[in-house]
Amino acid sequence: MAKMIPSPGSFATGVGALPHTDPKQACDDVLALFPEFPYIPTLPDRSLLESIVFNDSEQLPGRVIRDDRLLFDSTTDQSGAMETVYMDYVEGNFAGYGLHTEYASAFIEMMSRRLPGAQVLKCQVTGPVTFGMQVVDAGKRPIYYDSQLADMLSKMIALRARWCEEEMKKHTGVSETLVVLNEPYLASLGSSVVPIDQETVRAGWADIAALVEGGLGIHCCSNTDWEFVLDLDPAVVSIDAYATATEFLLYADAVVSYMERGGVVAWGIVPADTRLFGTETTASLYEKYLEIRSRICARMPEKLFDAQSLITPSCGIRFADRDGSLAIMGAAKEISRRIRNRSGRG
């Protein structure tokens, strides 16, 4: 059963993608910037297979890749392969749901590193909502709208998440892990245009949380029904605080309650978009963060807020060069340093 992670104390870390194509260089850069709370980046510029959804699709029954699109073959019977996923989930047999170099080169590279000084090691897996809404069947209908396929997806992703956390502990020496579900499609909660059923989301989350033993988080870089998301009790909720803090803070009571019961908010205060980042300075972003902190701390102690916060870029950094990504991640690290010094943690 998934659990909360130790209080990160406003350390900085990253989110998802980097523009690198060399996994060794990507891991070196991450570990240099975020030694206390490293994360395993994805490298979508290396190949299509390393991009979101594709990188977690290797074990999808009925998978077809055509014209750079990921499809589900609903014209043939996939029941046998789906039954295998169900049985593996029931038996906790996650060994066959691992990552390979062509899908996750930085993950495989990070497994060659020893990280005994890291408080937590974080990785990211495509969440079932985003996965199921991006993959369509022969009728061009998202497979998430098929209740049986949505159920199977959550169990397949649970097995992948469980494999990831076991590999991280086995190879790197870390004692605590965090698997974050990448779920931008949670923005569709409450939408009448692209509807997402809350109970299907809740059931999928429960499936994954039941199999994962370490921390399990959610990243959504758009606005959503944050009260619903916080009520799931993820170990970490990762948000685009630069763009959506105003909307997130409409749920301030729910945010405070969540942090009081051990939840962590990863405040993506540094824009991952290089054009937006170029309009800011570290000082201006620090002031934006202090404003968020001040508003929440009108309802809770600053000490608790700082203990249950992470500082991150707003999302994955893909549309930049290496220097641009280092600048964005470096700004997150500097804001973390200033906050930690302010709170006596530096």
Helices and strands as residue ranges (DSSP letters): H 23-33, G 48-50, G 54-56, E 63-66, E 69-72, H 79-91, G 95-97, H 105-110, E 121-126, H 128-134, G 143-145, H 147-172, E 177-182, G 184-188, H 198-211, E 215-220, H 226-231, E 236-239, H 241-248, G 249-251, H 252-260, E 264-270, H 274-277, H 282-297, H 302-307, E 309-313, H 322-342
